[in-house]
Amino acid sequence: MERRRSKIPYIMLIVLSLACAGLLLYIVPYRYQLNHTVTFSESKEPLDNPLTGYAPPAEDEEECGDSKLVYIGLTWKMWEPRQGEYDTDALEEMFHIERWKSENKHAVLRFICDIPQDERHMDIPEWLYERTRDGEFYDNGYGAGYSPDYENEYFRERHSLAVEALAEYCNQDDFVSYVELGSLGHWGEWHTNTEEGISPMPDAQICWDYVLDYSDNFHNARLMMRRNYVMAADGGMGLYNDMTGSSSDTDEWLGWIESGGSFETSGKALEYKPMENFWETAPSGGEFTSEFAMEELLSDRLAETLEMIRDSHMTFIGPKCPEGSFKDQNSAQVIREELGYRYFISSLSTQYSFSEGQLDVKIVWENKGLAPLYWDWPVTMYVYNAEGRLKYWETVDIRLSELYPGISVETVCSIPFTDEFRQGYQIGIGITSPDENEYITLAIDTEKKENIQLVYTYKD
């Protein structure tokens, strides 16, 4: 008679196996305390990170010595002293470009045809004046200078060639990171003093042509316009306000950005297009107003000035910015730390997976600044063993350009977890430029290993 074999032993084996697996899943992480969460508070220490802050005039070596940005206001007269000859030597010498590049600074560039000054002069080349001669010398409330006829066909043709050559020079690297579209109007600010008889800005279609001279040629820099003209909106450009600190002018500028409007020209009006959240994808910059003394902006008007900077989501201020003894004042430092991005980690969690043999590291990122970084620099997580030797690294899947103020982003990296790490390990975070010559410091108080911030330490 055949005897039936009991299924109970098999069931017991399965139950025991599952129990053992469960115990391992429980015991290993908690025996070694592999599952853990740490939280961080934002540090209030100055960071002095790249691509943000004050942008003093690049020709002033003393003032630019401790800044991350410099401002280059280049006149056409300097750039093309003789027709078709672009003077890169003069540009590099006057603005100390070799030095600033060696110090990993970046530049804000504006190409200018008319800068009002104390005495009669021209900011376009003599050869161009001799060929055109249809502009206006002026001496009025703005100062003295020469306002060209921006509608002149030959002037426009030569402008296109000059900007093309300038862009070719700048596109060799990423030193020039912000280009403020100048060219038109006093100081390149896209307006003329019509109230005192200066001819108005050219027709909107001609203004489009000037914009295309820039957008067709500059490839590495972020382009910016003085006002939220339709060209800026359609081209995804940033904006700059050269009246920061003046509540009436800044309120008007912000009003255009919010509601739109138009600007009178010699022909078809230039339309303003609402760009309320432009700062999420393109920079906001500009300089302090000359309406008030710097001392007043940094003292009696400080609260009001800070409010304008915050409402504008500014990344940089220059060329008019605190200089000399003013830049050492606490209020100047407060403003400096408000500008641009300020990334930090609010929490880090580790979760061990026995079945996968890996440790998942979850990080929550935040930005306590006014704007994001407009370039996606790589973010890397580094893992060191108990002796401090680098054993593993992985690129963190995060786009810093999309880490806006007021939101948080969660990332997860998985570490192949070996017995070596059970003896102890450290996790570091490094944010570097693509060429690895520059780095970003997170706003958290941690130890550093060179340019890498150590954000977690495990010891058995």
Sequence and secondary structure as in RCSB ss.txt:
>XXXX:A:sequence
MERRRSKIPYIMLIVLSLACAGLLLYIVPYRYQLNHTVTFSESKEPLDNPLTGYAPPAEDEEECGDSKLVYIGLT
WKMWEPRQGEYDTDALEEMFHIERWKSENKHAVLRFICDIPQDERHMDIPEWLYERTRDGEFYDNGYGAGYSPDY
ENEYFRERHSLAVEALAEYCNQDDFVSYVELGSLGHWGEWHTNTEEGISPMPDAQICWDYVLDYSDNFHNARLMM
RRNYVMAADGGMGLYNDMTGSSSDTDEWLGWIESGGSFETSGKALEYKPMENFWETAPSGGEFTSEFAMEELLSD
RLAETLEMIRDSHMTFIGPKCPEGSFKDQNSAQVIREELGYRYFISSLSTQYSFSEGQLDVKIVWENKGLAPLYW
DWPVTMYVYNAEGRLKYWETVDIRLSELYPGISVETVCSIPFTDEFRQGYQIGIGITSPDENEYITLAIDTEKKE
NIQLVYTYKD
>XXXX:A:secstr
      SHHHHHHHHHHHHHHHHHHHHHHHHTT  EEEE     S    TT EE  BTT HHHHTT SEEEEEEE
HHHH SBTTB  HHHHHHHTTHHHHHHTT EEEEEEES   BSS   SS HHHHHHH  SEEEEETTEEEEE  T
T HHHHHHHHHHHHHHHHHHTTSSSEEEEE  SSSGGGSS   GGGT      HHHHHHHHHHHHTT  SSEEEE
SS BHHHHHTT EEEEEEET HHHHHHHHHHHHH EEE  SSS EEE   TTGGGTS EEEEE SSS HHHHTTT
THHHHHHHHHHHT SEE SSS  GGGGGSHHHHHHHHHSS  EEEEEEEEEEETTTTEEEEEEEEEE SSS  SS
   EEEEEEETTS EEEEEE    GGG  TT EEEEEEEEE  HHHHTEEEEEEEEE TTSS EE  SS  EEET
TEEEEEEEE 
